Amino acid sequence: MKAIQALLKEVKDLAEQRNIIIHSAWRFGKNAAFAELYATTIRPRTKQNKGAIPEVQGITAPYLRQLTQRSTDLQIKLHRLQCCITQKGFKVSAELSRPLEA
């Protein structure tokens, strides 16, 4: 159960980061020489009477590659979990702790 809870927490964290990227307005940064992409997100303030404020977050190509790699890693772990559930004799923690290479 602990291994599955940790896996589901990883999925939740990645989904939250994905939502920031997917639901943001994109534009190029001020210095076009660096071609830095920025995502602007709108998040409500803690006080409801103040309204929403823009939150600017820099999203770089290496960060997107990192999220893509994490997504791939999670896909492998979820596939292993599926195998553990559908086949007899596998221990979930042993399968999920294996190295992610292939």
Contacts in CASP RR format, 6 or more apart in sequence:
PFRMAT RR
TARGET T0000
AUTHOR 0000-0000-0000
METHOD contacts of the structure
MODEL  1
MKAIQALLKEVKDLAEQRNIIIHSAWRFGKNAAFAELYATTIRPRTKQNK
GAIPEVQGITAPYLRQLTQRSTDLQIKLHRLQCCITQKGFKVSAELSRPL
EA
2 93 0 8 1.000
3 92 0 8 1.000
3 93 0 8 1.000
3 96 0 8 1.000
3 97 0 8 1.000
4 81 0 8 1.000
4 92 0 8 1.000
7 74 0 8 1.000
7 77 0 8 1.000
7 78 0 8 1.000
7 81 0 8 1.000
7 96 0 8 1.000
10 70 0 8 1.000
10 74 0 8 1.000
10 77 0 8 1.000
11 74 0 8 1.000
11 78 0 8 1.000
14 67 0 8 1.000
14 70 0 8 1.000
14 71 0 8 1.000
14 74 0 8 1.000
17 67 0 8 1.000
18 67 0 8 1.000
18 71 0 8 1.000
20 39 0 8 1.000
20 41 0 8 1.000
20 57 0 8 1.000
21 39 0 8 1.000
21 59 0 8 1.000
21 64 0 8 1.000
21 67 0 8 1.000
23 41 0 8 1.000
24 39 0 8 1.000
24 40 0 8 1.000
24 41 0 8 1.000
24 57 0 8 1.000
24 59 0 8 1.000
25 39 0 8 1.000
25 40 0 8 1.000
26 37 0 8 1.000
26 38 0 8 1.000
26 39 0 8 1.000
26 40 0 8 1.000
26 59 0 8 1.000
27 37 0 8 1.000
27 38 0 8 1.000
27 40 0 8 1.000
28 35 0 8 1.000
28 36 0 8 1.000
28 37 0 8 1.000
28 38 0 8 1.000
29 36 0 8 1.000
29 37 0 8 1.000
29 38 0 8 1.000
36 58 0 8 1.000
36 60 0 8 1.000
37 58 0 8 1.000
37 59 0 8 1.000
37 60 0 8 1.000
37 61 0 8 1.000
38 56 0 8 1.000
38 57 0 8 1.000
38 58 0 8 1.000
38 59 0 8 1.000
39 56 0 8 1.000
39 57 0 8 1.000
39 58 0 8 1.000
39 59 0 8 1.000
40 54 0 8 1.000
40 55 0 8 1.000
40 56 0 8 1.000
40 57 0 8 1.000
41 54 0 8 1.000
41 55 0 8 1.000
41 56 0 8 1.000
41 57 0 8 1.000
42 52 0 8 1.000
42 53 0 8 1.000
42 54 0 8 1.000
42 55 0 8 1.000
43 52 0 8 1.000
43 53 0 8 1.000
43 55 0 8 1.000
44 51 0 8 1.000
44 52 0 8 1.000
44 53 0 8 1.000
45 51 0 8 1.000
45 52 0 8 1.000
45 53 0 8 1.000
73 100 0 8 1.000
76 100 0 8 1.000
77 96 0 8 1.000
77 100 0 8 1.000
80 95 0 8 1.000
80 96 0 8 1.000
80 98 0 8 1.000
81 92 0 8 1.000
81 95 0 8 1.000
81 96 0 8 1.000
83 90 0 8 1.000
83 95 0 8 1.000
84 90 0 8 1.000
84 91 0 8 1.000
84 92 0 8 1.000
84 95 0 8 1.000
84 96 0 8 1.000
END
